[in-house]
Amino acid sequence: MTDTITTVEMDGEFRICPACGYEDGFHSMFRGGPARLQWLFICPACHQIFDIGLTVPGPGMDR
């Protein structure tokens, strides 16, 4: 799997892989540190990583 992250602009829904056309959704992964986690999506078919701009508080942050 490549560590290249592709930024995607949301347009209604993000279900189909823009790299290979896989149509059944994505796996999730999280990357980050104590302040925030970046919520990324991995295509199960081609393994490309996508960023749609979602972040969540890090494990030590108040919610």
N, CA, C, O and CB atoms as a CASP TS submission, in Angstrom:
PFRMAT TS
TARGET T0000
AUTHOR 0000-0000-0000
METHOD Language model
MODEL 1
PARENT N/A
ATOM      1  N   MET     1       0.846  -1.180   0.000  1.00  0.00           N
ATOM      2  CA  MET     1       0.000   0.000   0.000  1.00  0.00           C
ATOM      3  C   MET     1       0.888   1.240   0.000  1.00  0.00           C
ATOM      4  O   MET     1       1.889   1.303   0.713  1.00  0.00           O
ATOM      5  CB  MET     1      -0.961   0.000   1.222  1.00  0.00           C
ATOM      6  N   THR     2       0.516   2.193  -0.788  1.00  0.00           N
ATOM      7  CA  THR     2       1.240   3.453  -0.840  1.00  0.00           C
ATOM      8  C   THR     2       0.809   4.360   0.306  1.00  0.00           C
ATOM      9  O   THR     2      -0.332   4.275   0.762  1.00  0.00           O
ATOM     10  CB  THR     2       1.015   4.149  -2.189  1.00  0.00           C
ATOM     11  N   ASP     3       1.706   5.230   0.782  1.00  0.00           N
ATOM     12  CA  ASP     3       1.348   6.182   1.827  1.00  0.00           C
ATOM     13  C   ASP     3       0.891   7.508   1.245  1.00  0.00           C
ATOM     14  O   ASP     3       0.669   8.461   1.992  1.00  0.00           O
ATOM     15  CB  ASP     3       2.521   6.406   2.758  1.00  0.00           C
ATOM     16  N   THR     4       0.745   7.592  -0.065  1.00  0.00           N
ATOM     17  CA  THR     4       0.261   8.812  -0.698  1.00  0.00           C
ATOM     18  C   THR     4      -1.206   9.004  -0.337  1.00  0.00           C
ATOM     19  O   THR     4      -2.017   8.090  -0.482  1.00  0.00           O
ATOM     20  CB  THR     4       0.451   8.758  -2.242  1.00  0.00           C
ATOM     21  N   ILE     5      -1.539  10.210   0.138  1.00  0.00           N
ATOM     22  CA  ILE     5      -2.915  10.518   0.502  1.00  0.00           C
ATOM     23  C   ILE     5      -3.482  11.489  -0.522  1.00  0.00           C
ATOM     24  O   ILE     5      -2.909  12.551  -0.765  1.00  0.00           O
ATOM     25  CB  ILE     5      -3.001  11.111   1.940  1.00  0.00           C
ATOM     26  N   THR     6      -4.602  11.122  -1.117  1.00  0.00           N
ATOM     27  CA  THR     6      -5.267  11.942  -2.116  1.00  0.00           C
ATOM     28  C   THR     6      -6.420  12.697  -1.464  1.00  0.00           C
ATOM     29  O   THR     6      -7.287  12.082  -0.845  1.00  0.00           O
ATOM     30  CB  THR     6      -5.772  11.076  -3.292  1.00  0.00           C
ATOM     31  N   THR     7      -6.441  14.023  -1.596  1.00  0.00           N
ATOM     32  CA  THR     7      -7.525  14.832  -1.068  1.00  0.00           C
ATOM     33  C   THR     7      -8.688  14.819  -2.054  1.00  0.00           C
ATOM     34  O   THR     7      -8.497  15.008  -3.255  1.00  0.00           O
ATOM     35  CB  THR     7      -7.050  16.280  -0.791  1.00  0.00           C
ATOM     36  N   VAL     8      -9.894  14.595  -1.535  1.00  0.00           N
ATOM     37  CA  VAL     8     -11.101  14.511  -2.359  1.00  0.00           C
ATOM     38  C   VAL     8     -12.098  15.557  -1.884  1.00  0.00           C
ATOM     39  O   VAL     8     -12.348  15.681  -0.685  1.00  0.00           O
ATOM     40  CB  VAL     8     -11.728  13.084  -2.299  1.00  0.00           C
ATOM     41  N   GLU     9     -12.660  16.301  -2.808  1.00  0.00           N
ATOM     42  CA  GLU     9     -13.743  17.245  -2.495  1.00  0.00           C
ATOM     43  C   GLU     9     -15.049  16.464  -2.429  1.00  0.00           C
ATOM     44  O   GLU     9     -15.392  15.742  -3.364  1.00  0.00           O
ATOM     45  CB  GLU     9     -13.830  18.399  -3.564  1.00  0.00           C
ATOM     46  N   MET    10     -15.771  16.607  -1.337  1.00  0.00           N
ATOM     47  CA  MET    10     -17.057  15.919  -1.180  1.00  0.00           C
ATOM     48  C   MET    10     -18.093  16.514  -2.134  1.00  0.00           C
ATOM     49  O   MET    10     -18.191  17.732  -2.286  1.00  0.00           O
ATOM     50  CB  MET    10     -17.555  16.017   0.286  1.00  0.00           C
ATOM     51  N   ASP    11     -18.855  15.636  -2.767  1.00  0.00           N
ATOM     52  CA  ASP    11     -19.933  16.069  -3.658  1.00  0.00           C
ATOM     53  C   ASP    11     -21.126  15.145  -3.436  1.00  0.00           C
ATOM     54  O   ASP    11     -21.448  14.321  -4.292  1.00  0.00           O
ATOM     55  CB  ASP    11     -19.476  16.056  -5.166  1.00  0.00           C
ATOM     56  N   GLY    12     -21.776  15.283  -2.289  1.00  0.00           N
ATOM     57  CA  GLY    12     -22.945  14.467  -1.985  1.00  0.00           C
ATOM     58  C   GLY    12     -22.618  13.219  -1.196  1.00  0.00           C
ATOM     59  O   GLY    12     -23.074  13.075  -0.061  1.00  0.00           O
ATOM     60  N   GLU    13     -21.834  12.305  -1.768  1.00  0.00           N
ATOM     61  CA  GLU    13     -21.426  11.105  -1.057  1.00  0.00           C
ATOM     62  C   GLU    13     -20.059  10.665  -1.558  1.00  0.00           C
ATOM     63  O   GLU    13     -19.638  11.027  -2.656  1.00  0.00           O
ATOM     64  CB  GLU    13     -22.466   9.977  -1.233  1.00  0.00           C
ATOM     65  N   PHE    14     -19.372   9.875  -0.734  1.00  0.00           N
ATOM     66  CA  PHE    14     -18.070   9.333  -1.107  1.00  0.00           C
ATOM     67  C   PHE    14     -18.148   7.824  -0.916  1.00  0.00           C
ATOM     68  O   PHE    14     -17.875   7.314   0.171  1.00  0.00           O
ATOM     69  CB  PHE    14     -16.900   9.970  -0.253  1.00  0.00           C
ATOM     70  N   ARG    15     -18.517   7.120  -1.964  1.00  0.00           N
ATOM     71  CA  ARG    15     -18.705   5.673  -1.918  1.00  0.00           C
ATOM     72  C   ARG    15     -17.908   4.960  -3.002  1.00  0.00           C
ATOM     73  O   ARG    15     -17.474   3.824  -2.807  1.00  0.00           O
ATOM     74  CB  ARG    15     -20.176   5.334  -2.057  1.00  0.00           C
ATOM     75  N   ILE    16     -17.713   5.619  -4.143  1.00  0.00           N
ATOM     76  CA  ILE    16     -17.026   5.017  -5.287  1.00  0.00           C
ATOM     77  C   ILE    16     -15.589   5.536  -5.334  1.00  0.00           C
ATOM     78  O   ILE    16     -15.358   6.743  -5.265  1.00  0.00           O
ATOM     79  CB  ILE    16     -17.775   5.334  -6.624  1.00  0.00           C
ATOM     80  N   CYS    17     -14.643   4.635  -5.450  1.00  0.00           N
ATOM     81  CA  CYS    17     -13.232   5.010  -5.486  1.00  0.00           C
ATOM     82  C   CYS    17     -12.921   5.789  -6.771  1.00  0.00           C
ATOM     83  O   CYS    17     -13.147   5.281  -7.869  1.00  0.00           O
ATOM     84  CB  CYS    17     -12.334   3.751  -5.383  1.00  0.00           C
ATOM     85  N   PRO    18     -12.403   7.020  -6.641  1.00  0.00           N
ATOM     86  CA  PRO    18     -12.059   7.790  -7.829  1.00  0.00           C
ATOM     87  C   PRO    18     -10.828   7.247  -8.564  1.00  0.00           C
ATOM     88  O   PRO    18     -10.597   7.605  -9.719  1.00  0.00           O
ATOM     89  CB  PRO    18     -11.823   9.226  -7.446  1.00  0.00           C
ATOM     90  N   ALA    19     -10.041   6.397  -7.915  1.00  0.00           N
ATOM     91  CA  ALA    19      -8.832   5.846  -8.547  1.00  0.00           C
ATOM     92  C   ALA    19      -9.125   4.611  -9.390  1.00  0.00           C
ATOM     93  O   ALA    19      -8.599   4.478 -10.495  1.00  0.00           O
ATOM     94  CB  ALA    19      -7.802   5.498  -7.486  1.00  0.00           C
ATOM     95  N   CYS    20      -9.969   3.696  -8.874  1.00  0.00           N
ATOM     96  CA  CYS    20     -10.172   2.433  -9.595  1.00  0.00           C
ATOM     97  C   CYS    20     -11.629   2.122  -9.915  1.00  0.00           C
ATOM     98  O   CYS    20     -11.904   1.183 -10.662  1.00  0.00           O
ATOM     99  CB  CYS    20      -9.604   1.310  -8.797  1.00  0.00           C
ATOM    100  N   GLY    21     -12.576   2.898  -9.360  1.00  0.00           N
ATOM    101  CA  GLY    21     -13.981   2.674  -9.654  1.00  0.00           C
ATOM    102  C   GLY    21     -14.689   1.679  -8.751  1.00  0.00           C
ATOM    103  O   GLY    21     -15.872   1.403  -8.953  1.00  0.00           O
ATOM    104  N   TYR    22     -13.992   1.131  -7.754  1.00  0.00           N
ATOM    105  CA  TYR    22     -14.631   0.211  -6.798  1.00  0.00           C
ATOM    106  C   TYR    22     -15.860   0.886  -6.205  1.00  0.00           C
ATOM    107  O   TYR    22     -15.792   2.055  -5.826  1.00  0.00           O
ATOM    108  CB  TYR    22     -13.636  -0.213  -5.667  1.00  0.00           C
ATOM    109  N   GLU    23     -17.002   0.162  -6.115  1.00  0.00           N
ATOM    110  CA  GLU    23     -18.276   0.793  -5.786  1.00  0.00           C
ATOM    111  C   GLU    23     -18.857   0.452  -4.416  1.00  0.00           C
ATOM    112  O   GLU    23     -19.971   0.879  -4.112  1.00  0.00           O
ATOM    113  CB  GLU    23     -19.255   0.430  -6.808  1.00  0.00           C
ATOM    114  N   ASP    24     -18.154  -0.293  -3.590  1.00  0.00           N
ATOM    115  CA  ASP    24     -18.762  -0.775  -2.345  1.00  0.00           C
ATOM    116  C   ASP    24     -18.195  -0.140  -1.084  1.00  0.00           C
ATOM    117  O   ASP    24     -18.163  -0.797  -0.044  1.00  0.00           O
ATOM    118  CB  ASP    24     -18.600  -2.250  -2.253  1.00  0.00           C
ATOM    119  N   GLY    25     -17.749   1.107  -1.132  1.00  0.00           N
ATOM    120  CA  GLY    25     -17.311   1.810   0.067  1.00  0.00           C
ATOM    121  C   GLY    25     -15.853   1.604   0.419  1.00  0.00           C
ATOM    122  O   GLY    25     -15.077   1.078  -0.379  1.00  0.00           O
ATOM    123  N   PHE    26     -15.488   2.023   1.621  1.00  0.00           N
ATOM    124  CA  PHE    26     -14.087   2.118   2.018  1.00  0.00           C
ATOM    125  C   PHE    26     -13.857   1.565   3.419  1.00  0.00           C
ATOM    126  O   PHE    26     -14.785   1.453   4.220  1.00  0.00           O
ATOM    127  CB  PHE    26     -13.621   3.561   1.951  1.00  0.00           C
ATOM    128  N   HIS    27     -12.602   1.222   3.696  1.00  0.00           N
ATOM    129  CA  HIS    27     -12.146   0.941   5.051  1.00  0.00           C
ATOM    130  C   HIS    27     -11.730   2.276   5.662  1.00  0.00           C
ATOM    131  O   HIS    27     -11.415   3.215   4.932  1.00  0.00           O
ATOM    132  CB  HIS    27     -10.956  -0.107   5.068  1.00  0.00           C
ATOM    133  N   SER    28     -11.725   2.371   6.990  1.00  0.00           N
ATOM    134  CA  SER    28     -11.287   3.584   7.686  1.00  0.00           C
ATOM    135  C   SER    28      -9.916   3.377   8.302  1.00  0.00           C
ATOM    136  O   SER    28      -9.539   2.264   8.668  1.00  0.00           O
ATOM    137  CB  SER    28     -12.299   3.985   8.770  1.00  0.00           C
ATOM    138  N   MET    29      -9.177   4.473   8.409  1.00  0.00           N
ATOM    139  CA  MET    29      -7.933   4.486   9.173  1.00  0.00           C
ATOM    140  C   MET    29      -7.807   5.841   9.835  1.00  0.00           C
ATOM    141  O   MET    29      -8.390   6.821   9.371  1.00  0.00           O
ATOM    142  CB  MET    29      -6.697   4.184   8.267  1.00  0.00           C
ATOM    143  N   PHE    30      -7.048   5.901  10.917  1.00  0.00           N
ATOM    144  CA  PHE    30      -6.836   7.151  11.636  1.00  0.00           C
ATOM    145  C   PHE    30      -5.348   7.420  11.711  1.00  0.00           C
ATOM    146  O   PHE    30      -4.546   6.507  11.909  1.00  0.00           O
ATOM    147  CB  PHE    30      -7.463   7.100  13.055  1.00  0.00           C
ATOM    148  N   ARG    31      -4.984   8.695  11.548  1.00  0.00           N
ATOM    149  CA  ARG    31      -3.582   9.098  11.622  1.00  0.00           C
ATOM    150  C   ARG    31      -3.532  10.413  12.388  1.00  0.00           C
ATOM    151  O   ARG    31      -4.368  11.290  12.171  1.00  0.00           O
ATOM    152  CB  ARG    31      -2.936   9.240  10.188  1.00  0.00           C
ATOM    153  N   GLY    32      -2.576  10.551  13.264  1.00  0.00           N
ATOM    154  CA  GLY    32      -2.462  11.813  13.979  1.00  0.00           C
ATOM    155  C   GLY    32      -1.758  11.684  15.306  1.00  0.00           C
ATOM    156  O   GLY    32      -0.996  10.747  15.543  1.00  0.00           O
ATOM    157  N   GLY    33      -2.031  12.650  16.169  1.00  0.00           N
ATOM    158  CA  GLY    33      -1.372  12.711  17.449  1.00  0.00           C
ATOM    159  C   GLY    33      -2.344  13.035  18.557  1.00  0.00           C
ATOM    160  O   GLY    33      -3.540  12.773  18.436  1.00  0.00           O
ATOM    161  N   PRO    34      -1.831  13.614  19.653  1.00  0.00           N
ATOM    162  CA  PRO    34      -2.666  13.848  20.825  1.00  0.00           C
ATOM    163  C   PRO    34      -3.738  14.925  20.630  1.00  0.00           C
ATOM    164  O   PRO    34      -4.773  14.867  21.294  1.00  0.00           O
ATOM    165  CB  PRO    34      -1.798  14.226  21.974  1.00  0.00           C
ATOM    166  N   ALA    35      -3.531  15.895  19.755  1.00  0.00           N
ATOM    167  CA  ALA    35      -4.497  16.980  19.592  1.00  0.00           C
ATOM    168  C   ALA    35      -5.658  16.620  18.663  1.00  0.00           C
ATOM    169  O   ALA    35      -6.803  16.982  18.933  1.00  0.00           O
ATOM    170  CB  ALA    35      -3.796  18.204  19.064  1.00  0.00           C
ATOM    171  N   ARG    36      -5.367  15.911  17.575  1.00  0.00           N
ATOM    172  CA  ARG    36      -6.432  15.556  16.632  1.00  0.00           C
ATOM    173  C   ARG    36      -6.027  14.322  15.847  1.00  0.00           C
ATOM    174  O   ARG    36      -4.845  14.030  15.666  1.00  0.00           O
ATOM    175  CB  ARG    36      -6.738  16.732  15.671  1.00  0.00           C
ATOM    176  N   LEU    37      -7.032  13.615  15.393  1.00  0.00           N
ATOM    177  CA  LEU    37      -6.827  12.466  14.522  1.00  0.00           C
ATOM    178  C   LEU    37      -7.444  12.774  13.173  1.00  0.00           C
ATOM    179  O   LEU    37      -8.543  13.321  13.088  1.00  0.00           O
ATOM    180  CB  LEU    37      -7.437  11.173  15.134  1.00  0.00           C
ATOM    181  N   GLN    38      -6.732  12.420  12.127  1.00  0.00           N
ATOM    182  CA  GLN    38      -7.234  12.574  10.767  1.00  0.00           C
ATOM    183  C   GLN    38      -7.939  11.267  10.408  1.00  0.00           C
ATOM    184  O   GLN    38      -7.354  10.192  10.537  1.00  0.00           O
ATOM    185  CB  GLN    38      -6.068  12.914   9.743  1.00  0.00           C
ATOM    186  N   TRP    39      -9.187  11.353   9.961  1.00  0.00           N
ATOM    187  CA  TRP    39      -9.976  10.184   9.589  1.00  0.00           C
ATOM    188  C   TRP    39      -9.821   9.996   8.087  1.00  0.00           C
ATOM    189  O   TRP    39     -10.308  10.812   7.304  1.00  0.00           O
ATOM    190  CB  TRP    39     -11.492  10.345   9.997  1.00  0.00           C
ATOM    191  N   LEU    40      -9.150   8.936   7.683  1.00  0.00           N
ATOM    192  CA  LEU    40      -8.842   8.669   6.281  1.00  0.00           C
ATOM    193  C   LEU    40      -9.578   7.418   5.815  1.00  0.00           C
ATOM    194  O   LEU    40     -10.021   6.606   6.628  1.00  0.00           O
ATOM    195  CB  LEU    40      -7.319   8.508   6.075  1.00  0.00           C
ATOM    196  N   PHE    41      -9.703   7.272   4.502  1.00  0.00           N
ATOM    197  CA  PHE    41     -10.434   6.157   3.914  1.00  0.00           C
ATOM    198  C   PHE    41      -9.540   5.420   2.921  1.00  0.00           C
ATOM    199  O   PHE    41      -8.850   6.039   2.111  1.00  0.00           O
ATOM    200  CB  PHE    41     -11.725   6.652   3.222  1.00  0.00           C
ATOM    201  N   ILE    42      -9.561   4.088   2.995  1.00  0.00           N
ATOM    202  CA  ILE    42      -8.722   3.240   2.139  1.00  0.00           C
ATOM    203  C   ILE    42      -9.627   2.411   1.239  1.00  0.00           C
ATOM    204  O   ILE    42     -10.556   1.759   1.715  1.00  0.00           O
ATOM    205  CB  ILE    42      -7.787   2.314   2.993  1.00  0.00           C
ATOM    206  N   CYS    43      -9.354   2.438  -0.068  1.00  0.00           N
ATOM    207  CA  CYS    43     -10.098   1.602  -1.003  1.00  0.00           C
ATOM    208  C   CYS    43      -9.683   0.144  -0.794  1.00  0.00           C
ATOM    209  O   CYS    43      -8.492  -0.162  -0.840  1.00  0.00           O
ATOM    210  CB  CYS    43      -9.848   2.050  -2.482  1.00  0.00           C
ATOM    211  N   PRO    44     -10.643  -0.767  -0.563  1.00  0.00           N
ATOM    212  CA  PRO    44     -10.292  -2.171  -0.378  1.00  0.00           C
ATOM    213  C   PRO    44      -9.761  -2.843  -1.648  1.00  0.00           C
ATOM    214  O   PRO    44      -9.109  -3.883  -1.566  1.00  0.00           O
ATOM    215  CB  PRO    44     -11.491  -2.921   0.117  1.00  0.00           C
ATOM    216  N   ALA    45     -10.032  -2.261  -2.812  1.00  0.00           N
ATOM    217  CA  ALA    45      -9.596  -2.871  -4.070  1.00  0.00           C
ATOM    218  C   ALA    45      -8.186  -2.429  -4.471  1.00  0.00           C
ATOM    219  O   ALA    45      -7.325  -3.269  -4.735  1.00  0.00           O
ATOM    220  CB  ALA    45     -10.578  -2.523  -5.181  1.00  0.00           C
ATOM    221  N   CYS    46      -7.945  -1.106  -4.517  1.00  0.00           N
ATOM    222  CA  CYS    46      -6.644  -0.617  -5.000  1.00  0.00           C
ATOM    223  C   CYS    46      -5.746  -0.085  -3.884  1.00  0.00           C
ATOM    224  O   CYS    46      -4.578   0.217  -4.129  1.00  0.00           O
ATOM    225  CB  CYS    46      -6.859   0.472  -6.024  1.00  0.00           C
ATOM    226  N   HIS    47      -6.273   0.035  -2.660  1.00  0.00           N
ATOM    227  CA  HIS    47      -5.527   0.443  -1.470  1.00  0.00           C
ATOM    228  C   HIS    47      -5.089   1.901  -1.462  1.00  0.00           C
ATOM    229  O   HIS    47      -4.248   2.287  -0.650  1.00  0.00           O
ATOM    230  CB  HIS    47      -4.330  -0.414  -1.328  1.00  0.00           C
ATOM    231  N   GLN    48      -5.645   2.716  -2.350  1.00  0.00           N
ATOM    232  CA  GLN    48      -5.360   4.156  -2.332  1.00  0.00           C
ATOM    233  C   GLN    48      -5.980   4.757  -1.077  1.00  0.00           C
ATOM    234  O   GLN    48      -7.054   4.332  -0.651  1.00  0.00           O
ATOM    235  CB  GLN    48      -5.911   4.863  -3.621  1.00  0.00           C
ATOM    236  N   ILE    49      -5.309   5.744  -0.479  1.00  0.00           N
ATOM    237  CA  ILE    49      -5.791   6.417   0.730  1.00  0.00           C
ATOM    238  C   ILE    49      -6.370   7.770   0.339  1.00  0.00           C
ATOM    239  O   ILE    49      -5.775   8.509  -0.445  1.00  0.00           O
ATOM    240  CB  ILE    49      -4.646   6.584   1.781  1.00  0.00           C
ATOM    241  N   PHE    50      -7.555   8.091   0.903  1.00  0.00           N
ATOM    242  CA  PHE    50      -8.238   9.339   0.580  1.00  0.00           C
ATOM    243  C   PHE    50      -8.527  10.141   1.843  1.00  0.00           C
ATOM    244  O   PHE    50      -8.815   9.581   2.901  1.00  0.00           O
ATOM    245  CB  PHE    50      -9.540   9.057  -0.177  1.00  0.00           C
ATOM    246  N   ASP    51      -8.444  11.470   1.710  1.00  0.00           N
ATOM    247  CA  ASP    51      -8.762  12.409   2.781  1.00  0.00           C
ATOM    248  C   ASP    51      -9.931  13.259   2.316  1.00  0.00           C
ATOM    249  O   ASP    51      -9.812  13.994   1.336  1.00  0.00           O
ATOM    250  CB  ASP    51      -7.525  13.298   3.160  1.00  0.00           C
ATOM    251  N   ILE    52     -11.077  13.168   3.019  1.00  0.00           N
ATOM    252  CA  ILE    52     -12.232  14.002   2.670  1.00  0.00           C
ATOM    253  C   ILE    52     -12.389  15.155   3.657  1.00  0.00           C
ATOM    254  O   ILE    52     -13.412  15.839   3.658  1.00  0.00           O
ATOM    255  CB  ILE    52     -13.517  13.157   2.636  1.00  0.00           C
ATOM    256  N   GLY    53     -11.372  15.372   4.503  1.00  0.00           N
ATOM    257  CA  GLY    53     -11.350  16.518   5.401  1.00  0.00           C
ATOM    258  C   GLY    53     -11.910  16.278   6.789  1.00  0.00           C
ATOM    259  O   GLY    53     -12.116  17.238   7.532  1.00  0.00           O
ATOM    260  N   LEU    54     -12.163  15.032   7.166  1.00  0.00           N
ATOM    261  CA  LEU    54     -12.700  14.763   8.493  1.00  0.00           C
ATOM    262  C   LEU    54     -11.580  14.618   9.520  1.00  0.00           C
ATOM    263  O   LEU    54     -10.580  13.944   9.273  1.00  0.00           O
ATOM    264  CB  LEU    54     -13.562  13.502   8.470  1.00  0.00           C
ATOM    265  N   THR    55     -11.761  15.259  10.673  1.00  0.00           N
ATOM    266  CA  THR    55     -10.862  15.077  11.800  1.00  0.00           C
ATOM    267  C   THR    55     -11.686  14.854  13.051  1.00  0.00           C
ATOM    268  O   THR    55     -12.837  15.285  13.122  1.00  0.00           O
ATOM    269  CB  THR    55      -9.919  16.290  11.969  1.00  0.00           C
ATOM    270  N   VAL    56     -11.117  14.193  14.025  1.00  0.00           N
ATOM    271  CA  VAL    56     -11.756  13.958  15.314  1.00  0.00           C
ATOM    272  C   VAL    56     -10.765  14.338  16.410  1.00  0.00           C
ATOM    273  O   VAL    56      -9.555  14.324  16.182  1.00  0.00           O
ATOM    274  CB  VAL    56     -12.221  12.467  15.459  1.00  0.00           C
ATOM    275  N   PRO    57     -11.273  14.681  17.614  1.00  0.00           N
ATOM    276  CA  PRO    57     -10.359  15.003  18.705  1.00  0.00           C
ATOM    277  C   PRO    57      -9.442  13.833  19.016  1.00  0.00           C
ATOM    278  O   PRO    57      -9.844  12.676  18.902  1.00  0.00           O
ATOM    279  CB  PRO    57     -11.137  15.402  19.952  1.00  0.00           C
ATOM    280  N   GLY    58      -8.217  14.131  19.407  1.00  0.00           N
ATOM    281  CA  GLY    58      -7.274  13.098  19.792  1.00  0.00           C
ATOM    282  C   GLY    58      -7.681  12.424  21.093  1.00  0.00           C
ATOM    283  O   GLY    58      -8.568  12.921  21.787  1.00  0.00           O
ATOM    284  N   PRO    59      -7.054  11.299  21.442  1.00  0.00           N
ATOM    285  CA  PRO    59      -7.444  10.531  22.612  1.00  0.00           C
ATOM    286  C   PRO    59      -7.432  11.316  23.917  1.00  0.00           C
ATOM    287  O   PRO    59      -8.228  11.016  24.807  1.00  0.00           O
ATOM    288  CB  PRO    59      -6.552   9.365  22.744  1.00  0.00           C
ATOM    289  N   GLY    60      -6.556  12.316  24.064  1.00  0.00           N
ATOM    290  CA  GLY    60      -6.466  13.067  25.305  1.00  0.00           C
ATOM    291  C   GLY    60      -7.274  14.340  25.325  1.00  0.00           C
ATOM    292  O   GLY    60      -7.202  15.088  26.300  1.00  0.00           O
ATOM    293  N   MET    61      -8.039  14.618  24.290  1.00  0.00           N
ATOM    294  CA  MET    61      -8.769  15.892  24.179  1.00  0.00           C
ATOM    295  C   MET    61     -10.171  15.780  24.767  1.00  0.00           C
ATOM    296  O   MET    61     -10.791  14.717  24.736  1.00  0.00           O
ATOM    297  CB  MET    61      -8.855  16.335  22.709  1.00  0.00           C
ATOM    298  N   ASP    62     -10.660  16.901  25.305  1.00  0.00           N
ATOM    299  CA  ASP    62     -12.059  16.968  25.751  1.00  0.00           C
ATOM    300  C   ASP    62     -12.961  16.917  24.532  1.00  0.00           C
ATOM    301  O   ASP    62     -12.635  17.470  23.482  1.00  0.00           O
ATOM    302  CB  ASP    62     -12.332  18.260  26.586  1.00  0.00           C
ATOM    303  N   ARG    63     -14.081  16.260  24.676  1.00  0.00           N
ATOM    304  CA  ARG    63     -15.011  16.150  23.560  1.00  0.00           C
ATOM    305  C   ARG    63     -16.084  17.142  23.660  1.00  0.00           C
ATOM    306  O   ARG    63     -16.961  17.191  22.798  1.00  0.00           O
ATOM    307  CB  ARG    63     -15.597  14.800  23.478  1.00  0.00           C
TER
END
